[in-house]
Amino acid sequence: MPPTLASLLRSTPLKLTVLAGGDRLDAPVRWVHTSELDDPGPYLEGGELLLTTGLKLEVGDPTALKAYVRRLADAGVVGLGFGVGLTHEAVPQALVEAAAEHRLPLLEVPRRTPFIAISKAVSAAIAADQYRAVTAGFEAQRDLTKAALAPEGTTALLGRLAAHLDGWAALYDASGAVLAAAPEWAGRRAARLAGEIDRLRDKPAPASAAVAGPGTEDRVELQSLGTGRRPRGYLAVGTEERLDTSARYIVHAAVALLTLSLEQSRVLQDTEQRLGSALLRMLLAGEAAHARTVAGRLYGDLLDAPVRILVAESAEAGAEAVTVLAERVDAAAARAAEPVLAVRVGDRLTVLAAEAGAVLPAAAGFAEADDALVAGLSATAPGPGDVPAAHAQAERALAVARRRGRSLVEHDEVGAGSVLPLLSDDAVHAFADGLLRPLRDHDAHARGDLVASLQAWLSRHGQWDAAAADLGVHRHTLRYRMRRVEEILGRSLDDPDVRMELWLALKASG
């Protein structure tokens, strides 16, 4: 601990005596300053023990002494040492009363105690405190390093960090989700700091912020982890008191170890990403047997169970939504202890996960809740041989999601719905306009109502009498009009493909 007024009073060689403010002797002394100025405040930083002989004090003016003491208190002085036997044989009573009124500790310094002796005592105590802090920091660093090397390194490290700080600690992933916390009860408290994590995310690592603990009297400090522009994780520590020098050494040691661990894991993740990309290419090429061999232990039984595929893209070019989604998928897989194949290529993320697991619903939920994403989800692929078809389904669902302005579309939803919404594409409209334009031009310049007649005939599946009745014309008139349609278009209505194209064109042009 840093020196206090109480510790100076206990120092026998100094022979100091307290005359006022005896209830405030536990204040730490940051430094000792000697001044005979009437107002030394501009030259102080706060936390000093001020020494004076009262050379320029108006000891006969109680009002002036009260103003002097008030200025010292406003400047943050923690105590006033008054040297007697030189300018004054005793401490002026008015000064004692003023100090008592402002609760400013007042110490009498005897003639035989030089001010330099008090300065040396405080300096030595501060140096000793700093040495203890550094020593404790090294001891804690060794302890944290040992914990980090344990099988459950991150959890063990957080546990030891919380114990050293007599508080709690939590580790977050890059998305702000809690990965681990110590003690266990701290997990819920740490989860309420999501908003503070968001504010820290935009700052390049390393960055820090101090906040009030959510719903508690805790003091919480957040530290971003990583060496790049984008943080790879965050550390939160909560304590009842402000972190002292020793505690900060300990926190900095933990930050260094966690950053090293995350950077090492990034190298492993890059390797895993290349392996995952190769594995996905094998699956899409229909090489299921080779894919199982490559998967080995890394993906466990992922290829032995029914899976589904999610394909996601950023709604806007250059957006980081896919990066955030990939981080959340990794975090969800870590929490659920499930294997997942997540391959990021450019601005696109492909996720292959077990249908019955927790990762797939989490990934779909993340994608659906983020307006900056657009994603498609396949139907179930019973085995690895079905992955190519599932991937194609996810791609088609993604295309529909983009066309409809939706964040997520499932393949089963597309299959169960109508084909008509798909006709809103600009290319379909252009095709419909080009196909029907000759008929519309004919209707605009000559009688015949060919477009309406064609629509009625197709809607009645080529039944002449029913279609003619709908139009209010004779069936021979309708037959004539359909021959004109064939002549103008140069295509036969006996061809089912022609009838299909014309019907879709009529629906698309509305």
Secondary structure, DSSP 8 states (H G I E B T S, - for coil): ---BHHHHHT-GGG--EEEE-GGGTTSB--EEEE---S--GGG--SSEEEEE--TT--TT-HHHHHHHHHHHHHTT--EEEEE-SSS-SS--HHHHHHHHHTT--EEEE-TTS-HHHHHHHHHHHHHHHHHHHHHHHHHHHHHHHHHHTSTTHHHHHHHHHHHHHTSEEEEEETTS-EEEEESTTHHHHHHTTHHHHHHHHTS-SS-EEEEE-TTSS-EEEEEEE-SSSS--EEEEEEESS---HHHHHHHHHHHHHHHHHHHHHHHHHHHHHHHHHHHHHHHHTT-HHHHHHHHTTTTTTGGGS-EEEEEEEESSTT-SHHHHHHHHHHHHHHHHT---EEEEETTEEEEEEETTSSHHHHHHHHHHH-TTEEEEE---BSSGGGHHHHHHHHHHHHHHHHHHT-SEEEHHHHHHS-SGGGGGSHHHHHHHHHHHHHHHHHHHHSS--HHHHHHHHHHTTT-HHHHHHHHTS-HHHHHHHHHHHHHHHT--TTSHHHHHHHHHHHHHH-
